[in-house]
Amino acid sequence: MIDSRAVAVTAFGFAVAMIGTTIPTALYPIYSDRLGFSSLTVTVLFAVYAVGVFVALLLFGRVSDQIGRRPVLVAALLFAVISAVVFLIPPNLATLIAGRLLSGVSAGLMTGAGTAAIIDLFPVAKRAAAGVLAIAVNSGGLGIGNLFGGVVADLSSHPLVVPFAIHLVVAVLAIVGLHLFGVDDRRRGRLAVRVERLRVPGEIRGAFVRGTLAAGTGFASSGVLTSITGLFLVRNLDITSHTVTGAIVFVVFTCVAAGQLITRLLPARWAMPGACGVLVVSAGLLALALSEELLLPLIASAVAVGLGCGVCMNVGLATTVERVPSSLRGGVSSAFFAVIYVMLAFPAVGVGLLAIPLGLREAGLVFAGVVALLAAAIGAADLRAGSR
């Protein structure tokens, strides 16, 4: 029997942590205007966040297997609270770097442990539904954070204070909810915090490589789009609404969640190759939007990249994290997300660096092409693997 209250508070805490990681995204144009940031500085802030995620996964990836899921979920939310407090300090580059690093650690802790915790709460027969819920909560939180930050930025006279104050309160409520209704799964294992090689059982290693590369390609595609949307809207389309920026990124992550449901309707043999094909189409639409300076292809690209990424994520989780015993699930989940977050960071950071000599639009076109080639290669490789 499924403990619905435990599922609800676990999913809520997971979503709250992820919301906090993307609130700043829609606010970067304001920070840039007030503090004189360049596109490179925004890229550095994104890179710092990605470093926080990766370090947390590397250091604490197996901790929830050792001491239980709930202590790690609470720790992730505590980092989210501290991050919100840092963002409430009058901003400068140092506070923004610290806030993004802390939110990255929060995301890294929550992503591995939260995914494993949700899957643990479901019986074996419903593990597929658990995987769908975990990714939907993850991507939904990321999308809501963008939209929330954008709407508040347009409506509030204190756009750099109000969203973080609200998130701080909600994160505290999520911690209370986990203590009251979450499963007390504390384990007697020793807490070992050390840099670990993220291990994957040999029996799923081949599926793990294909699944993580496909999911990572989806994340890379979304990273290119989300990293250039805000500045492209302002500089090339003269759209200054932060809500529009947040809404487009929200569309990406909402469609990631929708992609989970679509996966069930697709033949297993064609799900991943088909999703990679959609990612190629999304890259083409993004290239059209950038080259012709059009809004509608940008929105269509957001829909396509979200759906393709969602299907790839679902297939990736189904062939990796859901197939290992609970005692290994936290570590495998962390390894899965470590790979895809690295693949998310590279194009997003690369666009910012390449924009210095080439310009934002040209840099976006280069990385759209790179992602299209990668998606095509992964899709073709999966087809070959399936035909053997």
C-alpha positions as CSV (number, residue, x, y, z in Angstrom):
1,M,0.0,0.0,0.0
2,I,1.3,3.4,-1.0
3,D,1.6,6.0,1.8
4,S,0.0,8.9,0.0
5,R,1.0,11.5,2.6
6,A,4.6,10.5,2.5
7,V,4.6,10.7,-1.3
8,A,2.9,14.1,-1.2
9,V,5.4,15.7,1.3
10,T,8.4,14.1,-0.4
11,A,7.2,15.3,-3.8
12,F,6.5,18.8,-2.4
13,G,9.9,19.1,-0.8
14,F,11.5,17.9,-4.0
15,A,9.6,20.5,-6.0
16,V,10.3,23.3,-3.5
17,A,14.1,22.7,-3.7
18,M,14.1,22.7,-7.5
19,I,11.9,25.9,-7.6
20,G,14.6,27.7,-5.6
21,T,17.3,26.8,-8.1
22,T,15.6,28.5,-11.1
23,I,14.1,31.6,-9.5
24,P,17.2,33.7,-10.3
25,T,17.1,32.8,-14.0
26,A,14.4,35.3,-14.9
27,L,16.0,37.9,-12.6
28,Y,19.4,37.8,-14.4
29,P,18.5,40.8,-16.7
30,I,17.7,42.8,-13.6
31,Y,21.0,41.9,-11.9
32,S,22.8,42.6,-15.2
33,D,21.2,46.1,-15.5
34,R,21.7,47.1,-11.8
35,L,25.2,45.6,-11.4
36,G,26.5,46.0,-15.0
37,F,26.9,42.3,-15.7
38,S,27.9,41.0,-19.1
39,S,26.6,37.8,-20.7
40,L,29.9,36.2,-19.5
41,T,29.1,36.9,-15.9
42,V,25.7,35.3,-16.3
43,T,27.5,32.3,-17.7
44,V,29.8,32.2,-14.7
45,L,26.8,32.2,-12.4
46,F,25.3,29.2,-14.3
47,A,28.6,27.4,-14.2
48,V,28.9,27.9,-10.4
49,Y,25.4,26.4,-10.0
50,A,26.4,23.4,-12.1
51,V,29.6,23.0,-10.0
52,G,27.5,23.0,-6.9
53,V,25.2,20.3,-8.3
54,F,28.1,18.1,-9.5
55,V,30.1,18.4,-6.2
56,A,27.0,17.5,-4.2
57,L,26.4,14.4,-6.3
58,L,30.1,13.4,-6.2
59,L,30.5,13.9,-2.4
60,F,27.0,12.9,-1.2
61,G,25.7,10.7,-4.0
62,R,25.5,7.5,-1.8
63,V,24.7,9.2,1.5
64,S,21.0,8.5,1.3
65,D,21.8,4.8,0.8
66,Q,23.8,4.9,4.0
67,I,21.8,7.0,6.4
68,G,18.3,7.1,4.8
69,R,16.5,9.4,2.4
70,R,14.7,11.8,4.8
71,P,17.9,13.2,6.4
72,V,19.3,14.1,3.0
73,L,16.0,15.6,1.8
74,V,16.0,17.8,4.9
75,A,19.6,18.8,4.3
76,A,18.8,19.7,0.7
77,L,16.0,22.0,1.9
78,L,18.2,23.6,4.5
79,F,20.7,24.5,1.8
80,A,17.8,26.0,-0.1
81,V,16.9,28.1,2.9
82,I,20.5,29.3,3.4
83,S,20.6,30.1,-0.4
84,A,17.5,32.2,-0.1
85,V,18.9,34.1,2.8
86,V,22.1,34.9,0.8
87,F,20.0,36.1,-2.1
88,L,18.1,38.5,0.3
89,I,21.4,40.2,1.1
90,P,21.9,43.4,-1.1
91,P,23.4,41.8,-4.2
92,N,26.9,41.9,-5.5
93,L,28.9,39.3,-7.5
94,A,30.2,37.5,-4.4
95,T,26.7,37.1,-2.9
96,L,25.3,35.9,-6.2
97,I,28.1,33.3,-6.6
98,A,27.6,32.1,-3.0
99,G,23.8,31.9,-3.5
100,R,24.1,30.0,-6.8
101,L,26.7,27.6,-5.3
102,L,24.4,26.8,-2.3
103,S,21.4,26.3,-4.6
104,G,23.5,23.9,-6.7
105,V,24.4,21.9,-3.6
106,S,20.7,21.9,-2.7
107,A,19.7,20.6,-6.1
108,G,22.5,18.0,-6.1
109,L,21.4,16.6,-2.8
110,M,17.7,16.6,-3.7
111,T,18.0,15.3,-7.2
112,G,19.6,12.0,-6.2
113,A,17.9,11.4,-2.9
114,G,14.5,12.8,-3.9
115,T,14.3,10.5,-7.0
116,A,15.4,7.5,-5.0
117,A,12.9,8.4,-2.2
118,I,9.9,8.6,-4.5
119,I,10.7,5.3,-6.2
120,D,11.2,3.7,-2.8
121,L,7.6,4.7,-1.8
122,F,6.0,2.8,-4.6
123,P,5.7,-1.0,-4.9
124,V,7.7,-2.8,-7.6
125,A,4.7,-3.1,-9.9
126,K,4.3,0.7,-10.0
127,R,8.0,1.7,-10.3
128,A,7.3,3.2,-13.8
129,A,4.7,5.5,-12.3
130,A,7.2,6.5,-9.6
131,G,9.8,7.4,-12.2
132,V,7.3,9.5,-14.1
133,L,6.4,11.3,-10.8
134,A,10.0,11.9,-9.9
135,I,10.9,13.5,-13.2
136,A,7.6,15.5,-13.3
137,V,8.3,16.9,-9.8
138,N,11.9,17.7,-10.8
139,S,11.1,19.4,-14.1
140,G,7.9,21.0,-12.8
141,G,9.8,22.6,-10.0
142,L,12.4,23.9,-12.4
143,G,9.7,25.4,-14.6
144,I,7.7,26.9,-11.8
145,G,10.8,28.6,-10.4
146,N,11.4,30.4,-13.8
147,L,7.8,31.5,-14.2
148,F,7.5,32.6,-10.5
149,G,10.6,34.6,-10.7
150,G,9.5,36.3,-14.0
151,V,6.0,37.1,-12.8
152,V,7.2,38.6,-9.5
153,A,9.9,40.6,-11.3
154,D,7.2,42.3,-13.4
155,L,4.6,42.8,-10.6
156,S,6.7,43.6,-7.5
157,S,8.5,46.8,-6.6
158,H,11.1,44.6,-4.9
159,P,11.8,41.9,-7.5
160,L,15.1,40.8,-6.0
161,V,13.6,40.4,-2.5
162,V,10.0,39.1,-2.7
163,P,10.6,35.8,-4.6
164,F,13.4,34.7,-2.3
165,A,11.5,35.7,0.9
166,I,8.5,33.6,-0.3
167,H,10.7,30.7,-1.2
168,L,12.4,30.7,2.2
169,V,9.1,30.4,4.0
170,V,7.8,27.6,1.7
171,A,11.1,25.7,2.1
172,V,10.7,25.8,5.9
173,L,7.2,24.5,5.6
174,A,8.5,21.7,3.4
175,I,11.0,20.7,6.1
176,V,8.2,20.7,8.7
177,G,6.1,18.5,6.4
178,L,8.9,16.0,6.0
179,H,9.3,15.7,9.7
180,L,5.6,15.3,10.4
181,F,4.5,13.0,7.5
182,G,7.7,11.8,5.7
183,V,8.8,8.2,6.1
184,D,11.4,7.8,8.9
185,D,13.8,5.7,7.0
186,R,17.0,6.4,9.0
187,R,19.5,3.7,8.5
188,R,22.4,2.5,10.7
189,G,25.0,2.8,8.0
190,R,28.1,5.0,8.6
191,L,28.0,8.4,7.1
192,A,31.0,8.5,4.7
193,V,31.5,11.8,3.0
194,R,34.3,11.5,0.5
195,V,34.9,11.9,-3.2
196,E,33.6,8.7,-4.7
197,R,33.6,7.1,-8.1
198,L,29.9,7.0,-9.0
199,R,29.4,3.3,-9.4
200,V,27.0,1.6,-11.7
201,P,26.3,-2.2,-11.4
202,G,27.8,-4.1,-14.3
203,E,24.4,-5.6,-15.4
204,I,23.0,-2.2,-16.3
205,R,26.1,-0.5,-17.5
206,G,25.4,-0.6,-21.2
207,A,21.8,0.6,-20.6
208,F,23.1,3.3,-18.3
209,V,25.5,4.7,-20.9
210,R,22.8,4.9,-23.5
211,G,20.1,6.2,-21.1
212,T,22.3,8.9,-19.6
213,L,23.7,10.1,-22.9
214,A,20.2,10.4,-24.3
215,A,18.8,12.1,-21.2
216,G,21.9,14.3,-21.2
217,T,21.4,15.3,-24.8
218,G,17.9,16.4,-23.9
219,F,19.3,18.4,-21.0
220,A,22.0,19.9,-23.2
221,S,19.3,21.0,-25.7
222,S,17.3,22.6,-23.0
223,G,20.5,24.2,-21.6
224,V,21.2,25.9,-24.9
225,L,17.7,27.3,-25.2
226,T,17.3,28.5,-21.6
227,S,20.7,30.1,-21.5
228,I,20.1,32.4,-24.5
229,T,16.3,33.0,-24.2
230,G,16.4,36.0,-21.8
231,L,19.1,38.0,-23.5
232,F,17.8,37.1,-27.0
233,L,14.4,38.4,-26.2
234,V,15.8,41.7,-24.9
235,R,18.6,42.3,-27.4
236,N,17.1,40.9,-30.6
237,L,13.3,41.0,-30.2
238,D,13.0,44.0,-27.9
239,I,10.9,42.0,-25.4
240,T,11.7,43.2,-21.9
241,S,8.9,41.3,-20.0
242,H,10.5,39.0,-17.4
243,T,7.3,37.0,-17.4
244,V,7.7,36.1,-21.1
245,T,11.2,34.9,-20.4
246,G,10.0,32.8,-17.4
247,A,7.0,31.5,-19.4
248,I,9.1,30.2,-22.3
249,V,11.5,28.4,-19.9
250,F,8.4,27.2,-18.0
251,V,7.1,25.7,-21.3
252,V,10.3,23.7,-21.7
253,F,10.0,22.1,-18.3
254,T,6.2,21.6,-18.5
255,C,6.7,19.7,-21.7
256,V,9.5,17.6,-20.0
257,A,6.8,16.5,-17.6
258,A,4.3,15.9,-20.5
259,G,7.0,13.8,-22.2
260,Q,6.7,11.3,-19.3
261,L,3.1,10.6,-20.2
262,I,3.8,10.4,-23.9
263,T,6.4,7.8,-23.4
264,R,3.8,5.3,-22.3
265,L,2.1,5.7,-25.7
266,L,5.2,5.0,-27.7
267,P,6.6,1.6,-28.7
268,A,9.6,0.9,-26.5
269,R,11.8,0.2,-29.5
270,W,11.2,3.6,-31.0
271,A,10.8,5.9,-27.9
272,M,14.4,7.0,-27.6
273,P,15.3,7.3,-31.3
274,G,12.0,9.2,-31.8
275,A,12.8,11.5,-29.0
276,C,16.3,12.2,-30.3
277,G,14.6,13.0,-33.7
278,V,12.4,15.6,-31.9
279,L,15.5,17.1,-30.3
280,V,17.0,17.5,-33.8
281,V,13.8,19.3,-34.9
282,S,14.0,21.5,-31.8
283,A,17.5,22.5,-32.7
284,G,16.4,23.4,-36.2
285,L,13.6,25.6,-34.8
286,L,15.9,27.3,-32.5
287,A,18.3,28.0,-35.3
288,L,15.4,29.5,-37.4
289,A,14.4,31.7,-34.4
290,L,17.9,33.0,-33.9
291,S,18.7,33.5,-37.6
292,E,15.4,35.3,-38.5
293,E,14.8,36.8,-35.1
294,L,11.4,35.3,-34.7
295,L,9.4,34.5,-31.5
296,L,7.1,31.7,-32.7
297,P,9.9,29.3,-33.7
298,L,11.5,29.9,-30.3
299,I,8.3,28.9,-28.5
300,A,7.9,25.8,-30.8
301,S,11.5,24.9,-30.1
302,A,10.8,25.1,-26.3
303,V,7.9,22.7,-26.8
304,A,9.9,20.3,-28.9
305,V,13.0,20.3,-26.7
306,G,10.8,19.7,-23.6
307,L,8.9,16.7,-25.1
308,G,12.1,15.1,-26.5
309,C,14.0,15.6,-23.2
310,G,11.0,14.2,-21.2
311,V,10.9,11.0,-23.2
312,C,14.7,10.6,-23.0
313,M,14.6,11.1,-19.3
314,N,11.9,8.6,-18.8
315,V,13.6,5.9,-20.8
316,G,16.9,6.7,-19.1
317,L,15.5,6.3,-15.6
318,A,13.5,3.2,-16.6
319,T,16.6,1.4,-17.8
320,T,18.8,2.4,-14.9
321,V,17.6,3.7,-11.5
322,E,14.4,1.7,-11.5
323,R,16.2,-1.6,-12.1
324,V,18.6,-1.6,-9.1
325,P,17.8,-2.6,-5.5
326,S,17.0,0.1,-3.0
327,S,20.5,-0.2,-1.3
328,L,22.1,1.0,-4.6
329,R,19.4,3.3,-5.9
330,G,20.7,6.6,-4.3
331,G,24.2,6.1,-5.8
332,V,22.9,5.1,-9.3
333,S,20.4,8.0,-9.3
334,S,23.2,10.4,-8.4
335,A,25.5,9.0,-11.1
336,F,22.6,9.4,-13.6
337,F,22.0,13.0,-12.7
338,A,25.7,13.8,-12.4
339,V,26.2,12.9,-16.1
340,I,23.2,14.8,-17.4
341,Y,24.0,17.9,-15.3
342,V,27.5,18.0,-16.8
343,M,25.9,17.7,-20.2
344,L,23.5,20.5,-19.3
345,A,26.3,22.8,-18.1
346,F,28.7,22.5,-21.1
347,P,26.5,24.1,-23.8
348,A,25.1,26.7,-21.5
349,V,28.6,27.8,-20.4
350,G,29.9,27.4,-23.9
351,V,27.3,29.7,-25.4
352,G,28.3,32.5,-23.0
353,L,32.0,32.0,-23.8
354,L,31.5,31.9,-27.5
355,A,29.2,34.9,-27.4
356,I,32.2,37.1,-26.6
357,P,33.9,36.8,-29.9
358,L,30.9,35.8,-32.1
359,G,27.9,37.4,-30.5
360,L,24.9,35.7,-28.8
361,R,23.0,34.8,-31.9
362,E,25.9,33.2,-33.7
363,A,27.0,31.3,-30.5
364,G,23.5,30.0,-30.2
365,L,23.5,28.8,-33.8
366,V,26.8,27.0,-33.3
367,F,25.6,25.1,-30.2
368,A,22.2,24.4,-31.8
369,G,24.1,22.6,-34.5
370,V,26.3,20.7,-32.0
371,V,23.3,19.5,-30.1
372,A,21.5,18.4,-33.3
373,L,24.5,16.3,-34.3
374,L,24.7,14.8,-30.8
375,A,21.0,13.9,-30.7
376,A,21.2,12.4,-34.2
377,A,24.2,10.3,-33.2
378,I,22.6,9.0,-30.0
379,G,19.3,8.2,-31.8
380,A,21.2,6.2,-34.5
381,A,23.3,4.4,-31.8
382,D,20.1,3.4,-30.0
383,L,18.6,2.1,-33.2
384,R,21.7,0.0,-33.9
385,A,21.7,-1.4,-30.3
386,G,18.1,-2.3,-30.5
387,S,18.5,-4.1,-33.8
388,R,21.1,-6.5,-32.5
